[in-house]
Amino acid sequence: MRLIVPTLTALFLLTAFAHAQEEESVSVAFSTLSWKNSIKDLFYFNRGEPVQLFIPNGAPGSVQTYKGPPQMGFYTKRVNAEGETVYDLKASVNITSNASKLLLLFLPSSASPPEQQYRILPLADSDADFPGNTFNFYNLTGANMAIRVGDNKFQLASGRNRLIPLDDVDVQNVDVQMASSTKGSEWTMIYQSRWAPPGKRRAWVFIYGEPGSTPGIRKYYQSVATIMPRAR
């Protein structure tokens, strides 16, 4: 999919079309995170205007706002042989009308069509439910996980998440253990360590891995000061 900056006549038609589709638009606040390298060349359209993004890979980026069609697109920008600015689609994600704030996790994609360079996971991100000194566990594997965080013990099915707030602000370290089970198999311990509490930050914890492999763990810390959306 390509978008070309329109001529004046086409601009009037585009504006009329936008008004006709206005009732189908969604509004959402979002931050972004890249699973691999940081991404510097993507744009999205907020209220029809292009906005360039920097998508970091070490922690979620600053919060942006979006208003537009439910299918939110991300594009690279170039100038074609006619001197027109062209936006080439590289990824898209469907935004539901009840979403208020999301973390968009950008993963490399090998699926077709080939222009879909990234696969995006939209993850719910509630400031009220996910404050500082909280771990947010996401199970991105195909296995069930049994997890202990201090005195908290819980199971986490594939594709689900669980928020674990730490009530003791003075604790120095917390014991963390994880075991996995695939299709009713016995539990296998995959991880144990001691983690420092997030404190004034909050922590996204992703459990990931291919079927048959030992899952890996990634933690991303985010300052609470960066989770408020920018005014636009």
N, C-alpha and C positions, 0 to 999 in steps of 0.2 A: 504494500500500500504506500502511495506517495501523496503528499500534499504540496501544492504549488501556490506561492503567494499570488493572489488573483489580480486581474486587471480591474479597473474602476467599475466596468459594467458587471463583471462577475462578482465583484464585492457587494453590489446592491442585491444580487440574487442570493449570495451566501448569507447576507444579513437577514433577508426575508425568510430563508430556510431556517436560520437559527432561531428566529422568533417563533416559527411554527413548531419547532422541536423543544422550545424552552421548558414545557411542562414535563419533558422526559429527562431533564438534567438532574444531576446529583451534586451534593456538596459534601466535602470531606476534608479533614486535616490529615496529613500523612508525613511520615519520615521514611527515609530509605536506607538500605544496608546492602552492600554487595558481598556475596559469598566468596568471591575470589578477589581480583584486583579492583581498585577503585575505578569508577567510571566517570569520565569528565565530558563526554561528547553528546549527552542525551538532552533532549528538550521535551517538555509537555506543554499542552495548551490549557491555560487557565482563563476562563471566560473568553475564549477565542484568541488570547494573546500568547505567543510563545514565551516560555520561561526555561532558561538553561539550568540544569541540575548538576551538582557535584554529589556523587553517590559514594560514600566512604566504605572502606572494608574493615576498619578497626573498631567502629562503634556507630550506632545510628546517627544519621545526619540531623541537621536542624529541621524543625517542623515547617512544612509548606501547606498551602491551601489549594484546593482544586474545586472548580465548578464547571461542569460540562456533561457530555454524554456518559451513560453508565459504563460504556467501554472506554477506559482511559488508555490512551496511547502514548508511547515514548518513542522519540524520533531522533535520527541524526540529521544534520543540516548540510546542504551543499548548494552550489550554484551550477545550473545546467548550461548547455551550449548556447541557449537563447538568453542567458543572463538572468534567468528566473531563479528565485530561491526555492529549493525543493526540500521537503522533509520526508525522509524515508523511515517507515515504521520498523522498529527493532524489537518492540515488546508491547504487550497490552495486557490489561487486567480488568475484570468486571467488578465494578463498585456497586454494592447493594444500596438501596435507598435508606436503609436503617443504619448504615455505617457512619460513625461520627469521627473516629480517629483510627488510623491504621499504621502499622509498620509494613512497608513493602520490601520484601526480601528478594533480591535479584540473584537468580541462579543461572549458570550457563545452560543453554538449551541445545540439544542436538536434534530436536524434533522438526518436522516440516510444518509450515513452509520455511525455507531456508532463511528468509529475512527476519524470522522471529529469533533474534540472537539471544534473548534471555527468557527464562521462565520466571514468573513473579508469583510469590506466595503472599497474599494479603492477610496479615495477622492482626487480630483485634488488639487495640492499645488504649485501654481505659486509664486515664490519669487517676481516677478515684480508686480503682481496684488495684492499680500497679504503682504505688508510691515508692519513695526511697526505702532502702533496707529490705527489698523484696527480690526474691528469685522468681523468674517466670520460666518454667520448664516446658519445652516443646519437644514432642517425640516425632522426629522426622523419619524414623526407621519403619520397617514392616513388622517389627516385633512388639510384644508387650513389654513394658518396663516396670520393675519394682524398685522404688527409690526411697532412701532414708536421708533426711536432712535434719540433723540433730534428733529431736524427739518426734519429728513428723515422718510418718511412714504412709506411703500411698502407691497405688498402681496407676500406670499411665498407658492407655491404649495407643496404638499407632494413629498418628494424625491429631492427637489431643494435646492440651496444655494444662498446666496447673500452676497457680500462683502460691508461693510460700513466703509469707512475711515473717521476719524475725522480730519477735517482741522484745528481746533483750538487746538494748542498744549498746551495752557494755561488753558483750561477748567478744572474745578475741578471735576465736576460730570455731567453725562448725564442722562436725563429721558428716561426710557425704558418701553414700554407698549406692551402687546401682547394679541391678541384675536384669537379664533379659530372658524372654521365653518366646519361642516361635511355634505357633500352631499346637499349643498344649504341651510342648516339650518341657523338660525340667528346667528350673531356673539356673542360669549361669552367671556368676559374678563377673562383671565386666569392668568395674571401676570402683575405687575407694581412695579417698583423699581427705584433706582438711582444707576448707575454704575460708578465707577472710570474709566477713560479712560485707555487703555492699555499702553499709553506712548511709551517707547522704545521697548515694547513687542508687540505681536499680540495675538488675542484671538479667539479661536475656540468656537463657541456657538452651542450646540446641543439641539434641542427641540425634546423630545421623549415621548412615552407613548403608551399604548395599546388602541385600539378603544373603545370608551365609557368612558375612564378615563380622568381625567384632566392632560394635558401634563406637564411634568417636564422640567427643564432647567439645563443644565450643561455647565460651562465655564472652558476652559483649556487655561492658558496663556503660551506663548512660547517666550523665548528670541530670538531676531533676530540673535544673535551671534551663535545660535545652528542650523540654518537652511541651512548652506552650507554643501554639501556632503563631506564625507571623501574620500581622494584619495586612490585607491586600484589598 
